Amino acid sequence: MAMTLLSSQSISNGNDIEFTSGIDSTYKLYIFKAQVRITSAGGYLAFNGSIDGGSNYNVTKTTTYYTTKHKEDDSGTATLAYETGNDIAQGTGEQNFIHYVGSTGDHSDAIHVAELYLFNPSSTTYVKHFYSTANSMTHGVESANTFVGGYFNTTDNIDAMNFDASAGQFYGDISMYGVG
């Protein structure tokens, strides 16, 4: 299947990106690819969906959140952790999907990358499943992989997506692709 670039947005010193057009019945799979840096320690990148063209980002969702980590200097052992504090159980809040994005300083390797897969957002029969994987350099100078899976618990169309930095501001690019 071919991936078609539908939209790409760059942001500099901002705190959110919205995709309010192009999510429709044309494709059964949408992929969002992010490459960002966040300027404040303790910040993270999160997402949420909308069923009203972006007027509100408050779709009920249920999620599961896992991380793996390994320190850059090999001083700690690699870990795999289920993080219940980052789960959402039938809530409408935004879902964190880049793990512990800390102060990036001047590190050349301090970019944070992620992919979010949204399945069949225009279905009026089924809930809308998604999953994401992300890799970031944390404030603990470690590589952290984050894995989030879940579903928007609605049979309404998901027709807009929002990506938001929790603290401070971020800059970089987020692109939306249709697959099919």
N, C-alpha and C positions, 0 to 999 in steps of 0.2 A: 504494500500500500504506500502511496505517495503522501508525503507531508507537504502541505501548502502553507506558506507564511501568510497569515491574514492581517496581522498588525504587530508593530513593534513600537514600544515606547521607551524613551530615555528620560531619566529624571536626574536632576542635579539639585542638591540641597532641598529636596522635597520630602514628604512623608507618606505619600500614597500614589498608586497608579490604579486607574479604573479602565476596564474593558467593557464598554456599554453598547457596543455594536459588534456584529459578526458572529455572535453565539446564537445559532439557530439550527434548523433541521437539516442544513446542508451536509453536516458531518455527524457521525455517531461518536467520534472521539476528538477531543480538543486537548492539546498539550501546551502548557505554559512553561517557558524556559526563562529562568532568571539568573542574571549575573549581577550581583550588587555588593556594595560596601556600605556598612552602617557606621555613622560617625560618633555614636554614643555607646559607652560601655553598658553592657547589660541589655542592649536592645535585641529585638528579634523581628523577623519578617513573618507576617501572618496573612491569611486569606479568608475571604467570606464570599458567599454568593448572594444573588438578588433574583427575585421573580418579578420585579417591576421596573426593569430597565435601569437599575442603579439608584432609584429613589431611596431604597432601604437595603442595607446589607444585614439581614437578620434571619436567614433561613435556618430552621432547626436542623441540627446535624448530630450524628454520633460518630466518634472517632477513636482510634487507638494510636498510641505514640510510643515509638521505640528509638533508642539511640545506641550507637557504638562509638567508642572513643579510644584514641591512642595518643600518648604524649609524643611530641616532636623529638625530644631528647631521649626517648625510650625509658624514662625514669619510672613510669608506671605501667602496669599491665593493661592490656586492652580490655575493655568492658563492653557488655551488652546489657542494656537496662530497659525495662518497661517502666515508663514514667507516667503514673496515673494522674499526677498533677497537671499534665499537659493534655489529657484526654478531655473530650466533651461528651457528656451523656444527655442527649436530647436537649441541648442548649443552643442558643442563637448567637453566642459570642464568636469572635474571629478565632481561627485555628492557627496557632504557631506552627511553622513548618521549617524554619531554619533555627537550629539549636544553639543556644547560648552565644549568640553573636556578641563578642565583647569588644573591648577597645582594640582597634586594628592597627593603630599607630602607623608607622611607615613600612610595615612588612610588605614586601613585594608579593608574598603568597597569601595575602589576607583578603582574597576575593571569596565570595560565598555564592555557590551555584546550587540550583534546584530545578527539578522538573515536577510539574503537577499534571496528572492525567485526569480528565473529567469525561465520564462516559455518558453518552446519550442524553445530553442536557435538555433536549426538546421533547422527550417522552412525556406523554400525559397519562401513562399507565403505571410506570415504575418510579421508585426512588432513584436518585442520581448518585452513583458510586464514584469515588475518586480515590487516588492514592498519590503520594509524593515521596520523593527521595531527594535529600539535600546533603551537601558536604560543605563544611565551613571550618575555618580556623577559629577556635574559641579564645576567650581571654586567658585561658590556662595554657596557651600555646600547644594545642593539641588538635588533631583532626577529629571532627565529630561528624558522623553520618546520622541523619535523622530519617526515620521512616514513619509516615502517617498514612493511615487508611481509614476509610469510613464512607458515609453516605449523607447526602442532603435528604432529609426525610420529608419530601414533598413530591407530589405528582404534577405540580405546576412546572412550567419551563424555567430553567435557570438561564437567564438571558443577559446577565452581567456578572463580572467578577471584580473584586477589589483586592489589592495587595497593599498592606499597610505596615510601616515600621512602628514598633511599639514605643521606642524612646529615641529622641533625637531625630536625625534625618538620614536619608540614604540616597545614594546615587548609583546609577548603573542602567541596565536594560532588562526589560521583560518583554518577551515575544509570545504571541499566540499563534499556534498552528492548528489547522484542521487536517485530520487524517482520514483518508478514504478514497 
